[in-house]
Amino acid sequence: MASEFLVDSQLRLEFLQGMDLDGNPIYKTKTFNNLKTTATPENIQNVALAIANLQQHELMRVQRTNNYDIVAG
C-alpha cells in the first residue's frame, strides 16, 4: 500500500488588479514558498490579511498548495 508524506506548502494570494476593456476582472497573484507545513488555516488567514494590508489592490483569494511525496509501503 502506498503512503503520502507532506513535503512542502505554498501560500498563494490573488489580488484584483482592475478591469480589462471588456469589463472582465484582471487578477494578479503573489506566491510565497516554504510555508510551514504545520501552519493552521487561521495562521495562514492572519498572515494573508497582514500582507494584503500592505498591498494597493484588493485581496480576492487565499490558497494553500501542498506537495506530497508518494512512496510504496
N, CA, C, O and CB atoms as a CASP TS submission, in Angstrom:
PFRMAT TS
TARGET T0000
AUTHOR 0000-0000-0000
METHOD Language model
MODEL 1
PARENT N/A
ATOM      1  N   MET     1       0.837  -1.176   0.000  1.00  0.00           N
ATOM      2  CA  MET     1       0.000   0.000   0.000  1.00  0.00           C
ATOM      3  C   MET     1       0.885   1.244   0.000  1.00  0.00           C
ATOM      4  O   MET     1       1.902   1.282   0.693  1.00  0.00           O
ATOM      5  CB  MET     1      -0.954  -0.005   1.213  1.00  0.00           C
ATOM      6  N   ALA     2       0.514   2.237  -0.754  1.00  0.00           N
ATOM      7  CA  ALA     2       1.285   3.474  -0.871  1.00  0.00           C
ATOM      8  C   ALA     2       0.928   4.433   0.264  1.00  0.00           C
ATOM      9  O   ALA     2      -0.179   4.405   0.804  1.00  0.00           O
ATOM     10  CB  ALA     2       1.032   4.145  -2.240  1.00  0.00           C
ATOM     11  N   SER     3       1.888   5.271   0.606  1.00  0.00           N
ATOM     12  CA  SER     3       1.690   6.304   1.629  1.00  0.00           C
ATOM     13  C   SER     3       2.111   7.647   1.067  1.00  0.00           C
ATOM     14  O   SER     3       2.908   7.723   0.132  1.00  0.00           O
ATOM     15  CB  SER     3       2.490   5.979   2.922  1.00  0.00           C
ATOM     16  N   GLU     4       1.568   8.699   1.645  1.00  0.00           N
ATOM     17  CA  GLU     4       1.957  10.041   1.229  1.00  0.00           C
ATOM     18  C   GLU     4       2.571  10.787   2.408  1.00  0.00           C
ATOM     19  O   GLU     4       2.170  10.616   3.559  1.00  0.00           O
ATOM     20  CB  GLU     4       0.742  10.816   0.667  1.00  0.00           C
ATOM     21  N   PHE     5       3.570  11.630   2.079  1.00  0.00           N
ATOM     22  CA  PHE     5       4.256  12.430   3.081  1.00  0.00           C
ATOM     23  C   PHE     5       4.295  13.871   2.600  1.00  0.00           C
ATOM     24  O   PHE     5       4.773  14.162   1.504  1.00  0.00           O
ATOM     25  CB  PHE     5       5.690  11.891   3.353  1.00  0.00           C
ATOM     26  N   LEU     6       3.783  14.772   3.442  1.00  0.00           N
ATOM     27  CA  LEU     6       3.766  16.192   3.106  1.00  0.00           C
ATOM     28  C   LEU     6       5.196  16.717   3.041  1.00  0.00           C
ATOM     29  O   LEU     6       5.945  16.617   4.013  1.00  0.00           O
ATOM     30  CB  LEU     6       2.934  16.996   4.139  1.00  0.00           C
ATOM     31  N   VAL     7       5.569  17.272   1.898  1.00  0.00           N
ATOM     32  CA  VAL     7       6.933  17.750   1.683  1.00  0.00           C
ATOM     33  C   VAL     7       7.033  19.249   1.899  1.00  0.00           C
ATOM     34  O   VAL     7       7.904  19.710   2.637  1.00  0.00           O
ATOM     35  CB  VAL     7       7.406  17.395   0.281  1.00  0.00           C
ATOM     36  N   ASP     8       6.157  20.016   1.269  1.00  0.00           N
ATOM     37  CA  ASP     8       6.192  21.471   1.432  1.00  0.00           C
ATOM     38  C   ASP     8       4.841  22.087   1.111  1.00  0.00           C
ATOM     39  O   ASP     8       3.947  21.428   0.580  1.00  0.00           O
ATOM     40  CB  ASP     8       7.273  22.086   0.540  1.00  0.00           C
ATOM     41  N   SER     9       4.714  23.374   1.447  1.00  0.00           N
ATOM     42  CA  SER     9       3.486  24.122   1.209  1.00  0.00           C
ATOM     43  C   SER     9       3.830  25.487   0.646  1.00  0.00           C
ATOM     44  O   SER     9       4.921  26.015   0.862  1.00  0.00           O
ATOM     45  CB  SER     9       2.658  24.260   2.506  1.00  0.00           C
ATOM     46  N   GLN    10       2.865  26.050  -0.088  1.00  0.00           N
ATOM     47  CA  GLN    10       2.991  27.397  -0.627  1.00  0.00           C
ATOM     48  C   GLN    10       1.735  28.192  -0.291  1.00  0.00           C
ATOM     49  O   GLN    10       0.640  27.639  -0.184  1.00  0.00           O
ATOM     50  CB  GLN    10       3.228  27.363  -2.160  1.00  0.00           C
ATOM     51  N   LEU    11       1.915  29.491  -0.128  1.00  0.00           N
ATOM     52  CA  LEU    11       0.808  30.419   0.065  1.00  0.00           C
ATOM     53  C   LEU    11       0.656  31.211  -1.221  1.00  0.00           C
ATOM     54  O   LEU    11       1.627  31.762  -1.740  1.00  0.00           O
ATOM     55  CB  LEU    11       1.046  31.365   1.298  1.00  0.00           C
ATOM     56  N   ARG    12      -0.565  31.265  -1.733  1.00  0.00           N
ATOM     57  CA  ARG    12      -0.842  31.999  -2.970  1.00  0.00           C
ATOM     58  C   ARG    12      -1.950  33.004  -2.690  1.00  0.00           C
ATOM     59  O   ARG    12      -3.033  32.639  -2.234  1.00  0.00           O
ATOM     60  CB  ARG    12      -1.246  31.028  -4.135  1.00  0.00           C
ATOM     61  N   LEU    13      -1.667  34.278  -2.969  1.00  0.00           N
ATOM     62  CA  LEU    13      -2.637  35.346  -2.776  1.00  0.00           C
ATOM     63  C   LEU    13      -3.031  35.900  -4.140  1.00  0.00           C
ATOM     64  O   LEU    13      -2.178  36.155  -4.991  1.00  0.00           O
ATOM     65  CB  LEU    13      -2.063  36.469  -1.861  1.00  0.00           C
ATOM     66  N   GLU    14      -4.317  36.080  -4.333  1.00  0.00           N
ATOM     67  CA  GLU    14      -4.822  36.595  -5.603  1.00  0.00           C
ATOM     68  C   GLU    14      -5.448  37.968  -5.351  1.00  0.00           C
ATOM     69  O   GLU    14      -6.304  38.123  -4.480  1.00  0.00           O
ATOM     70  CB  GLU    14      -5.863  35.608  -6.244  1.00  0.00           C
ATOM     71  N   PHE    15      -5.007  38.957  -6.125  1.00  0.00           N
ATOM     72  CA  PHE    15      -5.465  40.334  -5.970  1.00  0.00           C
ATOM     73  C   PHE    15      -6.191  40.792  -7.228  1.00  0.00           C
ATOM     74  O   PHE    15      -5.834  40.413  -8.343  1.00  0.00           O
ATOM     75  CB  PHE    15      -4.283  41.269  -5.662  1.00  0.00           C
ATOM     76  N   LEU    16      -7.221  41.620  -7.026  1.00  0.00           N
ATOM     77  CA  LEU    16      -7.947  42.223  -8.145  1.00  0.00           C
ATOM     78  C   LEU    16      -7.163  43.453  -8.586  1.00  0.00           C
ATOM     79  O   LEU    16      -7.071  44.437  -7.854  1.00  0.00           O
ATOM     80  CB  LEU    16      -9.428  42.599  -7.746  1.00  0.00           C
ATOM     81  N   GLN    17      -6.597  43.386  -9.798  1.00  0.00           N
ATOM     82  CA  GLN    17      -5.751  44.460 -10.310  1.00  0.00           C
ATOM     83  C   GLN    17      -6.583  45.548 -10.993  1.00  0.00           C
ATOM     84  O   GLN    17      -6.183  46.712 -11.021  1.00  0.00           O
ATOM     85  CB  GLN    17      -4.719  43.896 -11.289  1.00  0.00           C
ATOM     86  N   GLY    18      -7.729  45.171 -11.537  1.00  0.00           N
ATOM     87  CA  GLY    18      -8.560  46.126 -12.258  1.00  0.00           C
ATOM     88  C   GLY    18      -9.453  45.384 -13.243  1.00  0.00           C
ATOM     89  O   GLY    18      -9.727  44.194 -13.088  1.00  0.00           O
ATOM     90  N   MET    19      -9.899  46.117 -14.259  1.00  0.00           N
ATOM     91  CA  MET    19     -10.768  45.544 -15.284  1.00  0.00           C
ATOM     92  C   MET    19     -10.139  45.748 -16.656  1.00  0.00           C
ATOM     93  O   MET    19      -9.454  46.741 -16.900  1.00  0.00           O
ATOM     94  CB  MET    19     -12.182  46.181 -15.232  1.00  0.00           C
ATOM     95  N   ASP    20     -10.384  44.779 -17.556  1.00  0.00           N
ATOM     96  CA  ASP    20      -9.901  44.945 -18.923  1.00  0.00           C
ATOM     97  C   ASP    20     -10.926  45.765 -19.722  1.00  0.00           C
ATOM     98  O   ASP    20     -11.923  46.227 -19.167  1.00  0.00           O
ATOM     99  CB  ASP    20      -9.651  43.553 -19.596  1.00  0.00           C
ATOM    100  N   LEU    21     -10.679  45.941 -21.008  1.00  0.00           N
ATOM    101  CA  LEU    21     -11.554  46.769 -21.839  1.00  0.00           C
ATOM    102  C   LEU    21     -12.959  46.206 -21.984  1.00  0.00           C
ATOM    103  O   LEU    21     -13.899  46.947 -22.270  1.00  0.00           O
ATOM    104  CB  LEU    21     -10.949  46.937 -23.199  1.00  0.00           C
ATOM    105  N   ASP    22     -13.109  44.899 -21.788  1.00  0.00           N
ATOM    106  CA  ASP    22     -14.422  44.269 -21.880  1.00  0.00           C
ATOM    107  C   ASP    22     -15.142  44.209 -20.538  1.00  0.00           C
ATOM    108  O   ASP    22     -16.245  43.670 -20.454  1.00  0.00           O
ATOM    109  CB  ASP    22     -14.282  42.877 -22.439  1.00  0.00           C
ATOM    110  N   GLY    23     -14.538  44.751 -19.500  1.00  0.00           N
ATOM    111  CA  GLY    23     -15.159  44.749 -18.183  1.00  0.00           C
ATOM    112  C   GLY    23     -14.900  43.497 -17.367  1.00  0.00           C
ATOM    113  O   GLY    23     -15.520  43.296 -16.323  1.00  0.00           O
ATOM    114  N   ASN    24     -13.982  42.649 -17.836  1.00  0.00           N
ATOM    115  CA  ASN    24     -13.632  41.436 -17.099  1.00  0.00           C
ATOM    116  C   ASN    24     -12.532  41.741 -16.082  1.00  0.00           C
ATOM    117  O   ASN    24     -11.642  42.548 -16.353  1.00  0.00           O
ATOM    118  CB  ASN    24     -13.179  40.316 -18.070  1.00  0.00           C
ATOM    119  N   PRO    25     -12.589  41.107 -14.930  1.00  0.00           N
ATOM    120  CA  PRO    25     -11.578  41.394 -13.915  1.00  0.00           C
ATOM    121  C   PRO    25     -10.194  40.866 -14.310  1.00  0.00           C
ATOM    122  O   PRO    25     -10.066  39.828 -14.960  1.00  0.00           O
ATOM    123  CB  PRO    25     -11.998  40.792 -12.583  1.00  0.00           C
ATOM    124  N   ILE    26      -9.172  41.605 -13.900  1.00  0.00           N
ATOM    125  CA  ILE    26      -7.782  41.204 -14.088  1.00  0.00           C
ATOM    126  C   ILE    26      -7.229  40.860 -12.710  1.00  0.00           C
ATOM    127  O   ILE    26      -7.251  41.686 -11.798  1.00  0.00           O
ATOM    128  CB  ILE    26      -6.932  42.339 -14.790  1.00  0.00           C
ATOM    129  N   TYR    27      -6.734  39.632 -12.570  1.00  0.00           N
ATOM    130  CA  TYR    27      -6.191  39.173 -11.302  1.00  0.00           C
ATOM    131  C   TYR    27      -4.682  39.018 -11.395  1.00  0.00           C
ATOM    132  O   TYR    27      -4.157  38.592 -12.423  1.00  0.00           O
ATOM    133  CB  TYR    27      -6.837  37.852 -10.886  1.00  0.00           C
ATOM    134  N   LYS    28      -3.997  39.359 -10.335  1.00  0.00           N
ATOM    135  CA  LYS    28      -2.557  39.137 -10.210  1.00  0.00           C
ATOM    136  C   LYS    28      -2.329  38.317  -8.951  1.00  0.00           C
ATOM    137  O   LYS    28      -3.041  38.465  -7.957  1.00  0.00           O
ATOM    138  CB  LYS    28      -1.759  40.494 -10.162  1.00  0.00           C
ATOM    139  N   THR    29      -1.325  37.452  -9.008  1.00  0.00           N
ATOM    140  CA  THR    29      -1.053  36.596  -7.849  1.00  0.00           C
ATOM    141  C   THR    29       0.343  36.834  -7.304  1.00  0.00           C
ATOM    142  O   THR    29       1.256  37.245  -8.020  1.00  0.00           O
ATOM    143  CB  THR    29      -1.221  35.125  -8.220  1.00  0.00           C
ATOM    144  N   LYS    30       0.478  36.565  -6.025  1.00  0.00           N
ATOM    145  CA  LYS    30       1.771  36.548  -5.339  1.00  0.00           C
ATOM    146  C   LYS    30       1.867  35.204  -4.638  1.00  0.00           C
ATOM    147  O   LYS    30       0.940  34.784  -3.945  1.00  0.00           O
ATOM    148  CB  LYS    30       1.922  37.755  -4.317  1.00  0.00           C
ATOM    149  N   THR    31       2.994  34.535  -4.824  1.00  0.00           N
ATOM    150  CA  THR    31       3.193  33.219  -4.235  1.00  0.00           C
ATOM    151  C   THR    31       4.368  33.272  -3.276  1.00  0.00           C
ATOM    152  O   THR    31       5.415  33.843  -3.582  1.00  0.00           O
ATOM    153  CB  THR    31       3.424  32.151  -5.325  1.00  0.00           C
ATOM    154  N   PHE    32       4.180  32.672  -2.117  1.00  0.00           N
ATOM    155  CA  PHE    32       5.213  32.610  -1.088  1.00  0.00           C
ATOM    156  C   PHE    32       5.528  31.138  -0.830  1.00  0.00           C
ATOM    157  O   PHE    32       4.654  30.364  -0.440  1.00  0.00           O
ATOM    158  CB  PHE    32       4.756  33.338   0.232  1.00  0.00           C
ATOM    159  N   ASN    33       6.777  30.767  -1.052  1.00  0.00           N
ATOM    160  CA  ASN    33       7.218  29.388  -0.860  1.00  0.00           C
ATOM    161  C   ASN    33       7.617  29.147   0.590  1.00  0.00           C
ATOM    162  O   ASN    33       7.718  30.078   1.389  1.00  0.00           O
ATOM    163  CB  ASN    33       8.391  29.062  -1.794  1.00  0.00           C
ATOM    164  N   ASN    34       7.839  27.892   0.905  1.00  0.00           N
ATOM    165  CA  ASN    34       8.336  27.472   2.218  1.00  0.00           C
ATOM    166  C   ASN    34       7.386  27.821   3.363  1.00  0.00           C
ATOM    167  O   ASN    34       7.827  28.157   4.462  1.00  0.00           O
ATOM    168  CB  ASN    34       9.678  28.104   2.476  1.00  0.00           C
ATOM    169  N   LEU    35       6.099  27.739   3.103  1.00  0.00           N
ATOM    170  CA  LEU    35       5.101  27.894   4.151  1.00  0.00           C
ATOM    171  C   LEU    35       5.242  26.711   5.106  1.00  0.00           C
ATOM    172  O   LEU    35       5.378  25.573   4.657  1.00  0.00           O
ATOM    173  CB  LEU    35       3.649  27.981   3.556  1.00  0.00           C
ATOM    174  N   LYS    36       5.214  26.958   6.392  1.00  0.00           N
ATOM    175  CA  LYS    36       5.332  25.852   7.343  1.00  0.00           C
ATOM    176  C   LYS    36       4.220  24.839   7.098  1.00  0.00           C
ATOM    177  O   LYS    36       3.050  25.199   6.963  1.00  0.00           O
ATOM    178  CB  LYS    36       5.281  26.370   8.802  1.00  0.00           C
ATOM    179  N   THR    37       4.598  23.589   7.045  1.00  0.00           N
ATOM    180  CA  THR    37       3.611  22.545   6.798  1.00  0.00           C
ATOM    181  C   THR    37       2.670  22.385   7.984  1.00  0.00           C
ATOM    182  O   THR    37       1.600  21.791   7.850  1.00  0.00           O
ATOM    183  CB  THR    37       4.303  21.220   6.495  1.00  0.00           C
ATOM    184  N   THR    38       3.055  22.908   9.141  1.00  0.00           N
ATOM    185  CA  THR    38       2.221  22.811  10.338  1.00  0.00           C
ATOM    186  C   THR    38       1.311  24.027  10.526  1.00  0.00           C
ATOM    187  O   THR    38       0.567  24.094  11.504  1.00  0.00           O
ATOM    188  CB  THR    38       3.097  22.641  11.558  1.00  0.00           C
ATOM    189  N   ALA    39       1.362  24.979   9.608  1.00  0.00           N
ATOM    190  CA  ALA    39       0.542  26.186   9.729  1.00  0.00           C
ATOM    191  C   ALA    39      -0.942  25.828   9.640  1.00  0.00           C
ATOM    192  O   ALA    39      -1.356  25.048   8.783  1.00  0.00           O
ATOM    193  CB  ALA    39       0.917  27.212   8.630  1.00  0.00           C
ATOM    194  N   THR    40      -1.728  26.410  10.535  1.00  0.00           N
ATOM    195  CA  THR    40      -3.166  26.163  10.541  1.00  0.00           C
ATOM    196  C   THR    40      -3.858  27.126   9.569  1.00  0.00           C
ATOM    197  O   THR    40      -3.273  28.143   9.198  1.00  0.00           O
ATOM    198  CB  THR    40      -3.745  26.318  11.977  1.00  0.00           C
ATOM    199  N   PRO    41      -5.074  26.827   9.158  1.00  0.00           N
ATOM    200  CA  PRO    41      -5.815  27.757   8.293  1.00  0.00           C
ATOM    201  C   PRO    41      -5.945  29.148   8.922  1.00  0.00           C
ATOM    202  O   PRO    41      -5.878  30.156   8.217  1.00  0.00           O
ATOM    203  CB  PRO    41      -7.207  27.197   7.991  1.00  0.00           C
ATOM    204  N   GLU    42      -6.130  29.205  10.238  1.00  0.00           N
ATOM    205  CA  GLU    42      -6.233  30.502  10.914  1.00  0.00           C
ATOM    206  C   GLU    42      -4.918  31.273  10.820  1.00  0.00           C
ATOM    207  O   GLU    42      -4.923  32.479  10.574  1.00  0.00           O
ATOM    208  CB  GLU    42      -6.628  30.310  12.389  1.00  0.00           C
ATOM    209  N   ASN    43      -3.781  30.578  11.017  1.00  0.00           N
ATOM    210  CA  ASN    43      -2.467  31.220  10.876  1.00  0.00           C
ATOM    211  C   ASN    43      -2.294  31.780   9.471  1.00  0.00           C
ATOM    212  O   ASN    43      -1.847  32.912   9.292  1.00  0.00           O
ATOM    213  CB  ASN    43      -1.335  30.221  11.191  1.00  0.00           C
ATOM    214  N   ILE    44      -2.650  30.979   8.488  1.00  0.00           N
ATOM    215  CA  ILE    44      -2.488  31.378   7.093  1.00  0.00           C
ATOM    216  C   ILE    44      -3.365  32.590   6.782  1.00  0.00           C
ATOM    217  O   ILE    44      -2.917  33.526   6.120  1.00  0.00           O
ATOM    218  CB  ILE    44      -2.834  30.206   6.151  1.00  0.00           C
ATOM    219  N   GLN    45      -4.597  32.576   7.250  1.00  0.00           N
ATOM    220  CA  GLN    45      -5.506  33.705   7.012  1.00  0.00           C
ATOM    221  C   GLN    45      -4.968  34.974   7.649  1.00  0.00           C
ATOM    222  O   GLN    45      -5.023  36.040   7.037  1.00  0.00           O
ATOM    223  CB  GLN    45      -6.908  33.396   7.558  1.00  0.00           C
ATOM    224  N   ASN    46      -4.451  34.882   8.862  1.00  0.00           N
ATOM    225  CA  ASN    46      -3.893  36.054   9.534  1.00  0.00           C
ATOM    226  C   ASN    46      -2.718  36.643   8.770  1.00  0.00           C
ATOM    227  O   ASN    46      -2.618  37.861   8.624  1.00  0.00           O
ATOM    228  CB  ASN    46      -3.458  35.692  10.941  1.00  0.00           C
ATOM    229  N   VAL    47      -1.837  35.792   8.284  1.00  0.00           N
ATOM    230  CA  VAL    47      -0.684  36.255   7.503  1.00  0.00           C
ATOM    231  C   VAL    47      -1.150  36.864   6.185  1.00  0.00           C
ATOM    232  O   VAL    47      -0.650  37.911   5.772  1.00  0.00           O
ATOM    233  CB  VAL    47       0.301  35.090   7.236  1.00  0.00           C
ATOM    234  N   ALA    48      -2.096  36.219   5.530  1.00  0.00           N
ATOM    235  CA  ALA    48      -2.612  36.728   4.256  1.00  0.00           C
ATOM    236  C   ALA    48      -3.221  38.117   4.435  1.00  0.00           C
ATOM    237  O   ALA    48      -2.998  38.998   3.605  1.00  0.00           O
ATOM    238  CB  ALA    48      -3.659  35.760   3.673  1.00  0.00           C
ATOM    239  N   LEU    49      -3.973  38.319   5.491  1.00  0.00           N
ATOM    240  CA  LEU    49      -4.580  39.635   5.736  1.00  0.00           C
ATOM    241  C   LEU    49      -3.533  40.684   6.063  1.00  0.00           C
ATOM    242  O   LEU    49      -3.663  41.838   5.657  1.00  0.00           O
ATOM    243  CB  LEU    49      -5.592  39.550   6.871  1.00  0.00           C
ATOM    244  N   ALA    50      -2.499  40.294   6.793  1.00  0.00           N
ATOM    245  CA  ALA    50      -1.409  41.231   7.111  1.00  0.00           C
ATOM    246  C   ALA    50      -0.686  41.661   5.833  1.00  0.00           C
ATOM    247  O   ALA    50      -0.367  42.837   5.656  1.00  0.00           O
ATOM    248  CB  ALA    50      -0.402  40.585   8.104  1.00  0.00           C
ATOM    249  N   ILE    51      -0.432  40.696   4.948  1.00  0.00           N
ATOM    250  CA  ILE    51       0.225  41.024   3.674  1.00  0.00           C
ATOM    251  C   ILE    51      -0.698  41.879   2.810  1.00  0.00           C
ATOM    252  O   ILE    51      -0.246  42.832   2.173  1.00  0.00           O
ATOM    253  CB  ILE    51       0.627  39.732   2.913  1.00  0.00           C
ATOM    254  N   ALA    52      -1.980  41.546   2.785  1.00  0.00           N
ATOM    255  CA  ALA    52      -2.944  42.289   1.969  1.00  0.00           C
ATOM    256  C   ALA    52      -3.040  43.748   2.404  1.00  0.00           C
ATOM    257  O   ALA    52      -3.250  44.632   1.574  1.00  0.00           O
ATOM    258  CB  ALA    52      -4.323  41.632   2.048  1.00  0.00           C
ATOM    259  N   ASN    53      -2.889  44.000   3.690  1.00  0.00           N
ATOM    260  CA  ASN    53      -2.940  45.378   4.183  1.00  0.00           C
ATOM    261  C   ASN    53      -1.785  46.220   3.664  1.00  0.00           C
ATOM    262  O   ASN    53      -1.859  47.449   3.682  1.00  0.00           O
ATOM    263  CB  ASN    53      -2.934  45.389   5.697  1.00  0.00           C
ATOM    264  N   LEU    54      -0.725  45.579   3.206  1.00  0.00           N
ATOM    265  CA  LEU    54       0.425  46.284   2.656  1.00  0.00           C
ATOM    266  C   LEU    54       0.323  46.478   1.144  1.00  0.00           C
ATOM    267  O   LEU    54       1.179  47.124   0.539  1.00  0.00           O
ATOM    268  CB  LEU    54       1.693  45.535   2.990  1.00  0.00           C
ATOM    269  N   GLN    55      -0.714  45.924   0.541  1.00  0.00           N
ATOM    270  CA  GLN    55      -0.868  45.961  -0.910  1.00  0.00           C
ATOM    271  C   GLN    55      -1.822  47.064  -1.337  1.00  0.00           C
ATOM    272  O   GLN    55      -2.665  47.520  -0.564  1.00  0.00           O
ATOM    273  CB  GLN    55      -1.363  44.616  -1.426  1.00  0.00           C
ATOM    274  N   GLN    56      -1.668  47.475  -2.577  1.00  0.00           N
ATOM    275  CA  GLN    56      -2.521  48.505  -3.151  1.00  0.00           C
ATOM    276  C   GLN    56      -3.868  47.937  -3.611  1.00  0.00           C
ATOM    277  O   GLN    56      -4.882  48.634  -3.583  1.00  0.00           O
ATOM    278  CB  GLN    56      -1.812  49.175  -4.320  1.00  0.00           C
ATOM    279  N   HIS    57      -3.871  46.664  -4.034  1.00  0.00           N
ATOM    280  CA  HIS    57      -5.068  46.062  -4.624  1.00  0.00           C
ATOM    281  C   HIS    57      -5.812  45.187  -3.622  1.00  0.00           C
ATOM    282  O   HIS    57      -5.261  44.757  -2.609  1.00  0.00           O
ATOM    283  CB  HIS    57      -4.692  45.239  -5.851  1.00  0.00           C
ATOM    284  N   GLU    58      -7.085  44.935  -3.937  1.00  0.00           N
ATOM    285  CA  GLU    58      -7.967  44.167  -3.051  1.00  0.00           C
ATOM    286  C   GLU    58      -7.658  42.671  -3.110  1.00  0.00           C
ATOM    287  O   GLU    58      -7.526  42.096  -4.190  1.00  0.00           O
ATOM    288  CB  GLU    58      -9.433  44.411  -3.423  1.00  0.00           C
ATOM    289  N   LEU    59      -7.547  42.058  -1.947  1.00  0.00           N
ATOM    290  CA  LEU    59      -7.334  40.616  -1.846  1.00  0.00           C
ATOM    291  C   LEU    59      -8.628  39.896  -2.190  1.00  0.00           C
ATOM    292  O   LEU    59      -9.681  40.185  -1.622  1.00  0.00           O
ATOM    293  CB  LEU    59      -6.845  40.219  -0.426  1.00  0.00           C
ATOM    294  N   MET    60      -8.539  38.948  -3.131  1.00  0.00           N
ATOM    295  CA  MET    60      -9.723  38.222  -3.575  1.00  0.00           C
ATOM    296  C   MET    60      -9.728  36.767  -3.126  1.00  0.00           C
ATOM    297  O   MET    60     -10.792  36.200  -2.879  1.00  0.00           O
ATOM    298  CB  MET    60      -9.826  38.285  -5.071  1.00  0.00           C
ATOM    299  N   ARG    61      -8.547  36.155  -3.018  1.00  0.00           N
ATOM    300  CA  ARG    61      -8.490  34.726  -2.709  1.00  0.00           C
ATOM    301  C   ARG    61      -7.183  34.395  -2.003  1.00  0.00           C
ATOM    302  O   ARG    61      -6.126  34.945  -2.313  1.00  0.00           O
ATOM    303  CB  ARG    61      -8.636  33.882  -3.991  1.00  0.00           C
ATOM    304  N   VAL    62      -7.288  33.473  -1.037  1.00  0.00           N
ATOM    305  CA  VAL    62      -6.124  32.934  -0.336  1.00  0.00           C
ATOM    306  C   VAL    62      -6.122  31.433  -0.585  1.00  0.00           C
ATOM    307  O   VAL    62      -7.118  30.753  -0.338  1.00  0.00           O
ATOM    308  CB  VAL    62      -6.155  33.270   1.214  1.00  0.00           C
ATOM    309  N   GLN    63      -4.996  30.919  -1.077  1.00  0.00           N
ATOM    310  CA  GLN    63      -4.894  29.488  -1.367  1.00  0.00           C
ATOM    311  C   GLN    63      -3.627  28.917  -0.749  1.00  0.00           C
ATOM    312  O   GLN    63      -2.602  29.589  -0.634  1.00  0.00           O
ATOM    313  CB  GLN    63      -4.909  29.236  -2.889  1.00  0.00           C
ATOM    314  N   ARG    64      -3.733  27.664  -0.358  1.00  0.00           N
ATOM    315  CA  ARG    64      -2.573  26.915   0.122  1.00  0.00           C
ATOM    316  C   ARG    64      -2.388  25.728  -0.823  1.00  0.00           C
ATOM    317  O   ARG    64      -3.343  25.023  -1.149  1.00  0.00           O
ATOM    318  CB  ARG    64      -2.760  26.441   1.627  1.00  0.00           C
ATOM    319  N   THR    65      -1.152  25.521  -1.254  1.00  0.00           N
ATOM    320  CA  THR    65      -0.820  24.401  -2.117  1.00  0.00           C
ATOM    321  C   THR    65       0.131  23.486  -1.370  1.00  0.00           C
ATOM    322  O   THR    65       1.203  23.913  -0.942  1.00  0.00           O
ATOM    323  CB  THR    65      -0.197  24.881  -3.456  1.00  0.00           C
ATOM    324  N   ASN    66      -0.257  22.236  -1.212  1.00  0.00           N
ATOM    325  CA  ASN    66       0.591  21.241  -0.546  1.00  0.00           C
ATOM    326  C   ASN    66       1.174  20.286  -1.578  1.00  0.00           C
ATOM    327  O   ASN    66       0.498  19.900  -2.532  1.00  0.00           O
ATOM    328  CB  ASN    66      -0.212  20.457   0.523  1.00  0.00           C
ATOM    329  N   ASN    67       2.422  19.912  -1.383  1.00  0.00           N
ATOM    330  CA  ASN    67       3.085  18.946  -2.248  1.00  0.00           C
ATOM    331  C   ASN    67       3.458  17.725  -1.398  1.00  0.00           C
ATOM    332  O   ASN    67       3.996  17.853  -0.298  1.00  0.00           O
ATOM    333  CB  ASN    67       4.354  19.573  -2.937  1.00  0.00           C
ATOM    334  N   TYR    68       3.161  16.558  -1.931  1.00  0.00           N
ATOM    335  CA  TYR    68       3.384  15.313  -1.226  1.00  0.00           C
ATOM    336  C   TYR    68       4.324  14.409  -2.019  1.00  0.00           C
ATOM    337  O   TYR    68       4.339  14.436  -3.250  1.00  0.00           O
ATOM    338  CB  TYR    68       2.055  14.606  -0.960  1.00  0.00           C
ATOM    339  N   ASP    69       5.089  13.627  -1.312  1.00  0.00           N
ATOM    340  CA  ASP    69       5.817  12.515  -1.905  1.00  0.00           C
ATOM    341  C   ASP    69       4.979  11.263  -1.677  1.00  0.00           C
ATOM    342  O   ASP    69       4.489  11.030  -0.572  1.00  0.00           O
ATOM    343  CB  ASP    69       7.264  12.368  -1.291  1.00  0.00           C
ATOM    344  N   ILE    70       4.819  10.473  -2.707  1.00  0.00           N
ATOM    345  CA  ILE    70       4.094   9.209  -2.607  1.00  0.00           C
ATOM    346  C   ILE    70       5.130   8.097  -2.657  1.00  0.00           C
ATOM    347  O   ILE    70       5.941   8.028  -3.580  1.00  0.00           O
ATOM    348  CB  ILE    70       3.021   9.052  -3.755  1.00  0.00           C
ATOM    349  N   VAL    71       5.094   7.225  -1.650  1.00  0.00           N
ATOM    350  CA  VAL    71       6.063   6.132  -1.582  1.00  0.00           C
ATOM    351  C   VAL    71       5.332   4.812  -1.416  1.00  0.00           C
ATOM    352  O   VAL    71       4.277   4.730  -0.786  1.00  0.00           O
ATOM    353  CB  VAL    71       7.062   6.348  -0.422  1.00  0.00           C
ATOM    354  N   ALA    72       5.917   3.799  -1.991  1.00  0.00           N
ATOM    355  CA  ALA    72       5.348   2.458  -1.849  1.00  0.00           C
ATOM    356  C   ALA    72       5.631   1.965  -0.442  1.00  0.00           C
ATOM    357  O   ALA    72       6.724   2.170   0.085  1.00  0.00           O
ATOM    358  CB  ALA    72       5.930   1.473  -2.914  1.00  0.00           C
ATOM    359  N   GLY    73       4.679   1.336   0.147  1.00  0.00           N
ATOM    360  CA  GLY    73       4.866   0.920   1.518  1.00  0.00           C
ATOM    361  C   GLY    73       4.691  -0.524   1.639  1.00  0.00           C
ATOM    362  O   GLY    73       4.812  -1.070   2.736  1.00  0.00           O
TER
END
